[in-house]
Amino acid sequence: MMRVTVKDSGWKAWMKALRPASVRVGIFGARAQAQHHGSTQTVGEIAATHEAGRRAYLRPSVNAHMPEIQERLRRAAESTLNRDVNDGLKRLGSWFVGVVRTKIESNDLVDTGQLRDSVSYEVVDE
């Protein structure tokens, strides 16, 4: 009988790092469901109203920063060679939250700050 020994050398960890993942930026979860101060609407409803109207903040942010978003995604993909892809996606998400919050402020959508402060990101394993 022949004996076979498998030496992983990090292959399983590297393949795990390559799993499909994405980053979401916006207002979701409990923050979206929270009651907006001084309103009968939730933060998510207020956000959707502005995004669909003339004071959109998310789509214009994406459009204005698309080259930098693409560059950051490229760097996130390259980072899988050295570490988990989630590291790069977390950096992208954190940066873009700041971009969106700045756009909300420039659209004069800050009264209590609740809408701006509700913008967050999450990395989602697909």
Order of alpha helices (4+ residues) and beta strands (2+ residues): alpha-beta-alpha-alpha-alpha-alpha-alpha-alpha-beta
